[in-house]
Amino acid sequence: MSSIDQTPDQDSPASGTAVADPSPTDTGIEQRSFAEKVGRRNAPSVVDPFVIAVDAVAGIRLFESRQDRQMAIKFGEGRAEDKPSQAVIDKLKEAGFRWNRTHKIWARALTAESSMSIRIEAERLYQEIRGMIRQEKGIEASPEVPF
């Protein structure tokens, strides 16, 4: 605050007594983060992987893992009976997705140079595969509810 903004009853910063802040080691106070010092909370952690789109009726989910740097598509719970048709598998392979046996997902790695284009391609592929599965299962077309 400048001296212009001060009211007559306020002391100017120069007239006050300067007191050094006690160091955290002297007082036993732990070092605070910058966010705590300015009164802001740290951002909450984001769930990873996070779901982008789900069609529960068709049994397909699209999600992204920032930690693993990949886009993934999962069919049902990953059981043998949830396996998609060969036509769907061929589409996944053409789009660069590979089967991850451990997590029972079809995954495609995200790279720094192409992460945005891969996300867009994955969402388009999801919509195409979703339509194929709905048609194979004889499910009426309906608008998808993301999330």
ChimeraX attribute file (.defattr): number of C-alpha atoms within 10 A of each C-alpha:
attribute: neighborCount
match mode: 1-to-1
recipient: residues
	/A:1	7
	/A:2	7
	/A:3	12
	/A:4	8
	/A:5	8
	/A:6	11
	/A:7	9
	/A:8	9
	/A:9	6
	/A:10	9
	/A:11	11
	/A:12	14
	/A:13	11
	/A:14	8
	/A:15	7
	/A:16	8
	/A:17	7
	/A:18	8
	/A:19	6
	/A:20	6
	/A:21	6
	/A:22	10
	/A:23	11
	/A:24	11
	/A:25	9
	/A:26	7
	/A:27	8
	/A:28	9
	/A:29	10
	/A:30	9
	/A:31	11
	/A:32	9
	/A:33	12
	/A:34	11
	/A:35	11
	/A:36	11
	/A:37	10
	/A:38	8
	/A:39	9
	/A:40	10
	/A:41	11
	/A:42	10
	/A:43	7
	/A:44	6
	/A:45	6
	/A:46	8
	/A:47	9
	/A:48	12
	/A:49	16
	/A:50	14
	/A:51	16
	/A:52	14
	/A:53	18
	/A:54	20
	/A:55	21
	/A:56	12
	/A:57	13
	/A:58	20
	/A:59	17
	/A:60	21
	/A:61	22
	/A:62	25
	/A:63	21
	/A:64	22
	/A:65	17
	/A:66	14
	/A:67	8
	/A:68	11
	/A:69	16
	/A:70	20
	/A:71	25
	/A:72	26
	/A:73	26
	/A:74	21
	/A:75	21
	/A:76	20
	/A:77	14
	/A:78	16
	/A:79	9
	/A:80	10
	/A:81	9
	/A:82	13
	/A:83	15
	/A:84	19
	/A:85	11
	/A:86	9
	/A:87	11
	/A:88	17
	/A:89	17
	/A:90	11
	/A:91	14
	/A:92	21
	/A:93	14
	/A:94	10
	/A:95	14
	/A:96	13
	/A:97	21
	/A:98	16
	/A:99	17
	/A:100	12
	/A:101	9
	/A:102	6
	/A:103	10
	/A:104	18
	/A:105	21
	/A:106	22
	/A:107	25
	/A:108	23
	/A:109	17
	/A:110	19
	/A:111	12
	/A:112	7
	/A:113	8
	/A:114	10
	/A:115	15
	/A:116	12
	/A:117	12
	/A:118	19
	/A:119	18
	/A:120	11
	/A:121	13
	/A:122	24
	/A:123	18
	/A:124	12
	/A:125	18
	/A:126	21
	/A:127	17
	/A:128	13
	/A:129	21
	/A:130	22
	/A:131	17
	/A:132	17
	/A:133	20
	/A:134	17
	/A:135	13
	/A:136	12
	/A:137	11
	/A:138	10
	/A:139	12
	/A:140	10
	/A:141	10
	/A:142	9
	/A:143	7
	/A:144	12
	/A:145	9
	/A:146	11
	/A:147	11
